[in-house]
Amino acid sequence: MEKVVKSEADWRVQLSPEEFRVLRQAGTERPWTGEYVDTKAEGVYSCRACGAELFRSDTKFDSHCGWPSFFEPSESEAVTLIEDHSLGMSRVEVRCARCDSHLGHVFHGEGYATPTDDRYCINSVSLRLVPADS
C-alpha cells in the first residue's frame, strides 16, 4: 500500500473544517449525529481523506453507542492501532494505515455477539460509503 503524505495545509484545503478536526486532529463527532450511525446499505466504507478501503457493510453492527460500529476492518493492514491514554482513560485509537488519519477507537471484550467481540467505534465523518450497487 502506497502511503499518502500531505502537509497539514494541504489537508485543510482538501477537507471540511469538521473533517479536518476529526481526521487530522483526532477529534470526535457528537454521538448520534453522524450520517452512517443507522445506515444499513451494503457497500464499502473508505477513508474520507484518502479513499482507502477500511470496512465492509457486512461487518457493521448495531452497538447502540452513537457511532457506526464494525467488528473488523476489511483487511488487517487497512488500519493502524495505537495505544491512547488521553482524557484519563486507556483506549486503542484506530487510524487509516494509508494516510494516518484518525478514525475512532476499538474496544474488545464488551460482550457483543460478533465473531471477534471487537467494536471498532468509528466517526462517520472519517468514512465515505461506496454503495454496492454503484
Secondary structure as UniProt FT lines:
FT   HELIX           8..14
FT   HELIX           17..23
FT   TURN            24..25
FT   TURN            31..32
FT   TURN            35..36
FT   STRAND          43..47
FT   TURN            48..50
FT   STRAND          53..56
FT   HELIX           57..59
FT   STRAND          60..61
FT   STRAND          69..70
FT   HELIX           76..78
FT   STRAND          79..84
FT   HELIX           86..88
FT   STRAND          91..96
FT   TURN            97..99
FT   STRAND          102..108
FT   STRAND          118..122
FT   HELIX           124..126
FT   STRAND          127..131
FT   TURN            132..133
//
